[in-house]
Amino acid sequence: MTKGVDPKISRRLCIKPQEQSQLQPRSRSPLRVPGHKPTDWEKRFLLWAGHFKKPEDIPETVSIETIRAAKTTLRVKVSYVMIALTILGCIVMVIEGKQAVKRNESLTSINLEKKAQWREEATRSTSAKS
């Protein structure tokens, strides 16, 4: 070691503080209960996800991991339904647009008709006031 340097200072620069080494993350908290009593909604989630066939089959306590897995399964199913509805909505809009073209309707013509109607109403209101 070099002369005139305090050994505590040099150790402190090279070694992590003891406070950090004592705080080790625990995988499970000591207060965690191994089973969880599912609520009515969680029971429905378990049934809809297919983990149980009937409400009578659901035990009094279920693991949190089972409930999380059921919720994840339902999230995936809901996302699939939303994707299907989006595609269906797009198809319906394309069909309606093609039918509107056959009737010679377009957004431009509809907007021009509305503006012409508003102008007529404005001229009527100004002529009625005079």
C-alpha positions in Angstrom: 0.0 0.0 0.0 1.1 3.5 -0.5 2.5 5.6 2.3 0.3 8.3 3.9 -3.0 6.8 2.7 -5.5 5.7 5.3 -6.3 1.9 4.8 -10.0 2.5 5.5 -10.3 5.0 2.6 -8.6 2.6 0.1 -10.8 -0.3 1.2 -13.9 1.8 0.9 -13.1 2.6 -2.7 -12.6 -1.0 -3.8 -15.3 -2.8 -1.9 -19.1 -2.4 -2.0 -20.6 -1.1 1.2 -21.9 -3.8 3.6 -25.4 -2.4 3.7 -25.9 -3.3 0.0 -24.6 -6.8 0.4 -26.9 -7.5 3.4 -30.0 -6.5 1.4 -30.6 -9.6 -0.7 -33.8 -9.9 -2.7 -36.1 -12.7 -1.5 -38.0 -14.8 -3.9 -41.0 -15.1 -1.5 -42.2 -12.8 1.2 -42.8 -14.4 4.6 -46.4 -13.2 4.7 -47.5 -14.8 1.5 -50.3 -17.3 1.8 -49.9 -20.4 -0.5 -53.6 -20.3 -1.5 -55.9 -17.5 -2.5 -59.7 -17.6 -2.2 -61.0 -16.5 -5.6 -63.6 -13.9 -5.9 -66.7 -14.3 -8.1 -65.0 -12.6 -11.0 -61.9 -14.7 -10.6 -64.1 -17.8 -10.6 -65.6 -16.6 -13.9 -62.2 -16.0 -15.3 -61.1 -19.6 -14.4 -64.2 -21.0 -16.0 -63.9 -18.9 -19.2 -60.2 -19.7 -19.5 -61.0 -23.4 -19.4 -59.1 -24.2 -16.2 -62.3 -25.7 -14.7 -65.4 -27.1 -16.3 -68.1 -26.2 -13.7 -68.2 -23.7 -10.9 -68.5 -26.6 -8.4 -65.1 -27.9 -9.6 -63.3 -24.8 -8.4 -61.6 -25.4 -5.0 -61.9 -23.1 -2.0 -58.3 -21.9 -2.5 -56.5 -21.5 -5.8 -52.9 -20.5 -6.4 -52.2 -17.0 -7.6 -50.3 -18.4 -10.5 -53.4 -20.2 -11.7 -55.5 -17.0 -11.6 -52.8 -15.1 -13.4 -52.6 -17.8 -16.1 -56.4 -17.6 -16.5 -56.3 -13.8 -16.8 -53.5 -14.0 -19.3 -55.5 -16.6 -21.4 -58.5 -14.3 -21.3 -56.4 -11.3 -22.4 -55.2 -13.3 -25.4 -58.8 -14.4 -26.2 -60.1 -10.8 -26.0 -57.3 -9.5 -28.2 -58.2 -12.2 -30.8 -61.9 -11.1 -30.7 -60.9 -7.5 -31.1 -58.7 -8.3 -34.1 -61.6 -10.3 -35.6 -64.0 -7.4 -35.0 -61.6 -4.9 -36.5 -61.2 -7.0 -39.7 -64.9 -7.5 -39.9 -65.5 -3.7 -39.5 -63.0 -3.0 -42.3 -64.7 -5.5 -44.6 -68.1 -3.9 -43.9 -66.7 -0.4 -44.6 -65.2 -1.5 -47.9 -68.6 -3.1 -48.9 -70.5 0.1 -47.9 -68.0 2.2 -49.8 -68.4 0.2 -53.0 -72.2 0.5 -52.7 -71.9 4.2 -52.3 -69.8 4.4 -55.4 -72.5 2.6 -57.3 -75.0 5.2 -56.1 -72.6 8.0 -57.1 -72.2 9.2 -53.6 -68.9 10.5 -52.3 -67.8 12.6 -49.4 -67.1 15.5 -51.7 -70.6 15.5 -53.1 -72.2 15.1 -49.7 -70.2 18.0 -48.3 -71.0 20.2 -51.3 -74.8 19.5 -50.8 -74.6 20.3 -47.1 -72.8 23.6 -47.8 -75.3 24.5 -50.4 -78.1 23.8 -48.0 -76.4 25.9 -45.3 -76.0 28.8 -47.7 -79.7 28.6 -48.6 -80.7 28.7 -44.9 -78.3 31.6 -44.3 -79.8 33.6 -47.2 -83.4 32.8 -46.0 -82.5 34.0 -42.5 -81.0 37.2 -43.7 -83.9 37.9 -46.1 -86.4 37.2 -43.3 -84.6 39.6 -40.9 -84.6 42.4 -43.5 
